[in-house]
Amino acid sequence: MYIALPIGATIEMLPAIANAAEPHALVTDACSTKAVVCQAAQEHFRRGALFLGGHPMAGKEQSGIEHADAELFQGAPYALMGTEEHAEPRAKAFAEMIRAIGGRPTWCDPDTHDWAVGVVSHLPQLAAIALARVVQDETDETGLPLSLAGPGLQDTLRLAGSPYQVWRDIFLTNTDNISRALDRLAQAVDYLRTRLASRDLEQEFRSANELYKLLRK
């Protein structure tokens, strides 16, 4: 069984799903935070059916069947809770299914997952929202500066197209990690601000270029 529901709805349904699932069943989810979901699942999946926390890192800012993409999982990480060495056969079989659709199973514990996605997923979303706010506030009655925006701004603001309904439960269930990530971003912005006239920025560009190359591999 595969659950694709918001985090709150998933947690609410877990008791009923645990009671209805056959003893041989595997139940998994696609929620963007894992600690709260896995903790709730542990309380209800105590015999027979196995719950495997999962999170495909392959979403889009647009939803609906009209935006379906057969290549969505190609090369994308797919987080699975636990360790591959100690995984049950059902979990290993699910990992193989992920590989079959082009995904890359990545095993970790729920707390580590929530810290990691707070940095590489939840922070970029909020950074895009913050940037959109700055552009909106700075745009005057003439349409500037928005009317001069090129593809760079559109690329940077892709995540700004995501609806709040998708993110509400994520922010509620990963608040501490996201708050820490925002603090780190604020520190990085302050560092750049104080070095606008310094050659130190060259090293920051080099580091950013290297990270971009790693992501493009």
Stockholm file with secondary structure:
# STOCKHOLM 1.0

chainA/1-217         MYIALPIGATIEMLPAIANAAEPHALVTDACSTKAVVCQAAQEHFRRGALFLGGHPMAGKEQSGIEHADAELFQGAPYALMGTEEHAEPRAKAFAEMIRAIGGRPTWCDPDTHDWAVGVVSHLPQLAAIALARVVQDETDETGLPLSLAGPGLQDTLRLAGSPYQVWRDIFLTNTDNISRALDRLAQAVDYLRTRLASRDLEQEFRSANELYKLLRK
#=GR chainA/1-217 SS CBCCCCHHHHHHHHHHHHHHSCTTCEEECCCSCCHHHHHHHHHHCCSSSEEECEEESCCCSSCSGGGCCTTTTTTCEEEEESCSTTCCHHHHHHHHHHHHTTCEEEEECHHHHHHHHIIIIIHHHHHHHHHHHHHHHHCCTTCTTGGGCCHHHHHHTGGGGSCHHHHHHHHHHSHHHHHHHHHHHHHHHHHHHTTTTSTHHHHHHHHHHHHHHHHHC
#=GC SS_cons         CBCCCCHHHHHHHHHHHHHHSCTTCEEECCCSCCHHHHHHHHHHCCSSSEEECEEESCCCSSCSGGGCCTTTTTTCEEEEESCSTTCCHHHHHHHHHHHHTTCEEEEECHHHHHHHHIIIIIHHHHHHHHHHHHHHHHCCTTCTTGGGCCHHHHHHTGGGGSCHHHHHHHHHHSHHHHHHHHHHHHHHHHHHHTTTTSTHHHHHHHHHHHHHHHHHC
//
